């Protein structure tokens, strides 16, 4: 993957991080390009008091924001997450001088993940560890595009028993306190930045988790991106029918009602599509930002919506003793839980889920 670096990094302390990061990226065969619009990975050095976002021109561009943060860093929501949102990035690295020879590097993800690389290690080990945190971004392919066909049969315009089960499941998650409060982007983003996010990703807010259930051999219903999962009602906006994945256009294909401005489906649709196609006994899939002891986990924390995350999860489902009852940990992220129905999933895992997700 080609990468580029933008923002101000001339300060002596940031220049040191810039040099070390370039060295480790180059040594792992990532090619530096001077034109950021030609890169798939952007390293954006930002001022914490006025973080300037890099405005992607395409969805399939990952942005890592790097900034210095005054100690103490605190939890991810105190200083890190507002900076992540304001700089419109996929990963924030907050460098904090806390008495170690090197700054502690605090990593914050859109899923509210938070982990730290200690500044007490040697320089080479430090940047190898930094790269390992960036590598899932540097080697992943987003599947965010949607193709909308206004061919949903009229009998489904108001939903069916399956969409009703998804709606009930969303309410159940809320009752179990498994739906983190959607992050108030309007508090941190200008109206212009919010329009840019909606244009690029088709979302008007950040929310967490998703639900889906099979309709037939090839199609499944799934919650939309950026919606309140406890209030899933309108077909085409809150719940969509996924009918295929178009590999040539790298896009999920939706069947929607006419005269409805559809939302994009959840970014995890490619992962659910892989599981449903391979395992006919799977009738429902639930993704939550919670954890369950004993769940086998993916090796890398690939970002949501990437083909690679879908493959990693599908591999673990395939290796499960009973694939239709698999519980898969997504490293530093949450769980994907499959079942024969939504009711089956909740009967198996209720009382076993807990927060927060352990970070490593």
Secondary structure, 3 states (H helix, E strand, C coil): CCEEEEECCCCHHHHHHHHHHHHHHHHCCCCECCCHHHCCEEEEECECCECCCCCCCCCCCEEEEEEECCCCCCCHHHHHHHHHHHCCCCEEEEEECCCCCCCEEEEEECCCCEEEECCCCCHHHHHHHHHHHHHHHHCCCECCEEEEECCCCHHHCCCCHHHHHHHHHHHHHHHCCCCCCCECHHHHCCHHHHHHHHHHHCCCCECCCEEEEECCCCCEEEEECCCCCCCCCCECCCEEEEEEEECCCCEEEEECCCCCCCCCECCCHHHHHHHHHHCCCCCEEEEECCECCCCEECCCCCCCCEHHHHHHHHHHHHHCCCHHHCEEEECCCEEEEEECCHHHHHHHHCCCCECCCCCC
